[in-house]
Structure formats: structure tokens, C-alpha cells
Amino acid sequence: MTGEPRRRGRPARTSADEGPGARERILGAARAEFAERGYDRTTMRGIARAAGVDAALVHHYFGTKDDVFAASVEVSFEPALVVPTILGPSTEGVGERLARYFVAVWENPVSRAPMLAVIRSALTHEGAAKVMRAFVARRLLERVAAELEVPDARFRAELAASQMVGIAMLRYVLKVEPLASADPEEIVRMVAPTLQRYLTEPGPPSGGAAGPDATTDDAASDGAAGPGGAAGGTED
């Protein structure tokens, strides 16, 4: 048999592979594939085919399917650009800025589609759930909380994430009414104070219980409500 021997290894790059937009095309194709097919049915070859590149190039840029999935999530949120905006000049209003940003991502049809794929996939696939946890809690909200220099930053970030992911599930995935049809501004108005409290207020001492000098309404009502609804306990 004559002719040149078959080369092994990664195929030679074409001009399309080497173009400055190759990585962006792959990301765009990945977002579309994950949105249409979900995490389980999306393959690296399918992403490469949709992007018009060799599958080896997808591995070259992103490594594994988890990696390209994480990158497609990040491109929807752009945390490096968003975190400084959310933090703003002071802690005042950080809850509203966070709520407004998150709702805006979901209200935009372009970014909503891949995020729906993320949420749906996270419910059934541990790899997708891991990406969701790592990104929403750690790369976005934990960075916000850490910059605010509050205690228990990671715990606070996870509490804030629970609010945001819960809203996404009920409004955009399950479409539970009246939340599904609520005005986005009303959602921001209602959720912002809770996020503000999670991210900025001191909170109770470690252990979760109010200290002996606590004078909050919650502590007072806890001490006043006895068995059967009658006043009970001793006065502070």
C-alpha cells in the first residue's frame, strides 16, 4: 500500500479553528446544545459539530464536558464584570442590586435558555448540580459576601443562593402562579430586603440562638409565646 502514513494525534487546525472567534463559537454552540438537549444528551462531538470545529479543539479549550458546561454558565453571568457592579460604592442597596441583576439574567431570553438547562440538569445529574453549586454560591455570591467583610461569608452566600435558585425554579421552571406572572420589579422589591439582611446584617452569635442581651422583636416574641399560646418563660 502506497501513500503517506496516517498521522496520529490531534488533527491539523483549519483556518476556522485558528480564528479569533473559535472559542466564542464553541461557547455559543455549547449553550445552545445544553439548552436544547440537557446535560446528559449533550456531547463534546455534538458541540464541536454545532460550532463547526474539530472535537479535539473543544477539549483543547475546555478539557471536559463539565468544564465547557461551567464556562457556558459563566458566560451568562459574567461574574468578573458583575461583582463590582453589585457591590457598588457602599453596602447600602447591595441586596437590591443583586436581586435586580439576577432577575435581569432570567428575564433575558438569550441568557434564560442555557440557565434553564442548568437548573433542569442539576435536578437529575450530579455533575451539573456540582457546577451550579460551585458557580452560584462560590464564584458569584460568596465573592460578594467576602468583599463585604461579614462573618460566615460562605454560609450567607448559600442562603442568598437559596433565595435566587428558589425563585428561578418556581418562576421559570415550574411556572407556579402568581410568581410566574409577577412583575419583575415586584419580585426585586420583595426579595431585595432579604438578600440585604443575609449579606450585610451582623446576625446572631455563632450557634444560631440570640444572645442574652438580644432585644430584637424575634427574641422577645420567642420568649413571650408559651405552651398553648400563653405567655411563658422568664423575662429577660
N, C-alpha and C positions, 0 to 999 in steps of 0.2 A: 504494500500500500504506500502510495507516494503522497507528497504534500507536507505542509508544515505540521509539526506535532501540536496537539491540542494543549493550550495553556491552562494551567490550574490557577486557582485563586480568584480574586475579585476581578470581574470583567473591567475592561478599559472604560474610562469615563467618556461620555459623549459631551458635546458642547452644551447640551441641555443640562446634563448632570453638573457641569462645572460653572454654570451661570450663577450670578449673584442671587437669583431668586429661588434656587433649588430647595434650600432648607424651608423657605416660606411656603413653597408649593407643597412640600411634604406635609407641613403642619396643617395647611388648609385641607389637604386631602384626608389627613388623619381625623380632623374634626368632623368632616362630612361622613367619613366611614363609621366612626364611633356613634355619631348621631343617628345614622340610618340603620346600622346593623347591631349596635350594642357592643359591649366589650368582648364577650365570648366569641362572636362570629366575625369580628374584625381580625384580619391577619396582616402581617407585615408585607406580604406579597400583594395583598389587595390594596394597601395604602400606596405601595410603590406603583402599582398599575394605574391607580387613580391620579397619581402625581406625574406619571409619565417618566419615571426613573427606574433604574435597576434596584431590586430589593436590597442588594448589598449596600447601596447608598443610604437607605433608611437606617440600617444597622450602623453604618459609619457615623451618621449624625446623632443617633439617639440610643443605640445599644439594644434595648429590649422593648417589647410591646408596652410594658409598664412605664418605661421611660418616655416613649412617644405619647402615651396616654397622659402622663403627668405634664408634659410640655404643651399638649393641646388644651389642658385645663388652665395652665398658667397663662397662655396667650389670651384667654378670655378675660382673666382678671388683671394681668399686668401689675403684680404687687410692687415691683420696684418703682413704678410711677405713681401708684395709688396710695401707698402707705404715707408718704409725706403730705399728700393732699388730705387724707383722713385725719392725720394728726393736727394739721393746721397750726396756727400761731399759738394756741393755748388749748388746755383740756376742755374748755367750755365749748359745748356743741359737738364734741367728738362722737357721741352716740348718734346724733342726727346725721352727721357726715357719713358715718359707717352705714347706717340704715339706707340712706339715700343712694349711696354707691352700689350697695348690694342689690337693692330693688331695681336700679337702673340696668345692671347687668342682665337681670332676668327679664326685664321688660323689652330689651332689645332682641328682636327675633334672630339676629346673626349670632349673638353670644348665647341665646337661650337654648338653641338646638344641641350644641355639644354639652351644655350643662345638664340638660335633661338626660342625655346619655350617661353622664357621670353619675347622677343620682340613681337612675334606674339600675345601672350596672353595679353600683355599690351595694344595692339591696341583695344581690344574688351572687356576687363574686368578691372574694376576699381581696384579690389584687386591686380591684377598682376601689373597694372600701378603704384600703390602706392609702391609696393615692389621695382619696377625698379627705381622709383624716389629716394626712400629712400636710396637704396644701391649705385647707380652710382653717384648721386650728393653728398650725405651726408657722406656715410661711406667710400667712396674712394676719390673722387676729392676734397670735402670740407676739408677733413683731410690733403690732400696735400697742399691746399692753405693756411690753417690755420698755418701749420708748416713753411710756407714761410713768415709769418707775413706781409701779404699785406692787404690793406684796402678792404672792401667789399668781404671777402673771399667766402661767400656763393654765391654771385652773380657771381663771377669769376668761381666758381666751376660749376655752372649751364651753363655758357657759354661754358666751356670746355666740359661738358657733351653733350651739343647740337651738338658739332662737332663729338664726338665719336659715339653717338647714330645715328646721321645722316649718317655717314659712314657705320655703321652696317646695317642700313635699306637699303641703296641704293646698297651696295655691296653684302650682304649676304641674304637679304630677297627678295628685288625686283629685284636684279641682273641686275642693269642698266649698260649698257656699255657706255664708256670704263672702268668705275670704277670697274666693276665686274671682269674684266680680267687683271687689272693693277697689276704690280709687287708690292708686299707688301713694298719693300724698297722705291719705288717711292711714295707710299702713306705716309709713315713715313716722307720722305724728304719734301713733300709738306705741311703736316699738322703740323709738329713739330714747325715751327716758330709762327703759330697762337696760339698754346697752350702755348708756351713760353710767348707770349705777354699777354695772358689772366692771366697767373699765376704769372708773375713777374714784368711787367712794371707798373709804377705808374698810368697811365691813366689820364683822365681829372678830374677836380674837380667835386664834387657832383652836380648832375643836368644834367650831360651828355654833357654840352657845354664846349668848350675850354675857358679858362680864358682870361682876357685882355692882358696878357703878352705872350700868346701862340704864338709860332713861327714855329709850325710844318708845314709840307707841306700840310696836310689836311686843317688846318686852313687857310693857305694862299690861297689855291685853292678855298675854300668856299667863301672867301672874294672877290676873283677876278672874279668869274663867276657871271655875272649879267643876267637879263632877255634877252632871245634870244641868249645867249652865249657871250654877250659883257661884257667887264669889267664893274663892277659897285661897288657901295658902297664907303666907305672912306677907306683910307689907315690906317693901324694900326700904 
